[in-house]
Structures are given as C-alpha cells and as structure tokens.
C-alpha cells in the first residue's frame, strides 16, 4: 500500500491579505460552518473556471481587435502615402502648368476630409484599445 500524500499546508495567518481574512471570517464564523466548506470550494472552483473562460475570451477579443487595428493602420498609412504622392504631383503640375484649381478643389473637397475622417476613426480605435487594456489589466489584477 502506497503512503498517502501529506495534506496541503495552510498558509500562515500573517501571509493572508485583509481581503482574504475577511472572506474566511465571513464564511467560517462558527466551527459548524466547516461543513459547508466542500460546497464553498465547488462554488469557488466554478467561479474561477468562469473567470478563466472570460479571460480567454478577452484575450481572443483583444487579439482580434489589435489585428484589425493594425490592418486599418496599414490602410491609413497607404492612404497617407497616396495623398502625399498626389500633393507632390500637384506641386509638379502647378509649377509646370500653372495652378490647377480643379485638382486643388478635389484634394480640399474630397481627399482631405476623407483623411480627417480616417484619422478620427484611428484615434477612436486607439482610445477604445486603451480603455480595453486598462479594463483587461483590472480583471487580471482582481483578487479574491
């Protein structure tokens, strides 16, 4: 017959946080409260499992959002390069052929507002990701 494993040692009272002490004192006020320990253990295990599932879901969500943000960032970078190229071409056209009012009107009336809209959208995404990261870190820091 194999010897059984020694029971897990309980932490010293001085090692427990105030929150942990409050939890233990709240659930085990009297000696007969120990009978409810298996049920409490099951509830805590279920709660931890739910938190693990939520954490995994949050990790997947933040990964998807980050990839989406990066791809949009690349699209914006390409748009900025295109606008820069168009502005350089505009400078060449105006210096060689005189002022091109239609081209300037198109840039100011169409391309520039599109760029502003895209930059605002990127800024909103950055704010969202920042808020998401702060909420994510709060969830990770959450302690029983």
Secondary structure, DSSP 8 states (H G I E B T S, - for coil): ------------GGGS-HHHHHHHHHH-SSGGGGGGHHHHHHHHHHHHHHHHHHHHHHHHHHHHHHHHHHHHHHHHHHHHHHHHHHHHHHHHHHHHH---HHHHHHIIIIIHHHHHHHHHHHHHHHHHHHHHHHHHHHHHH---
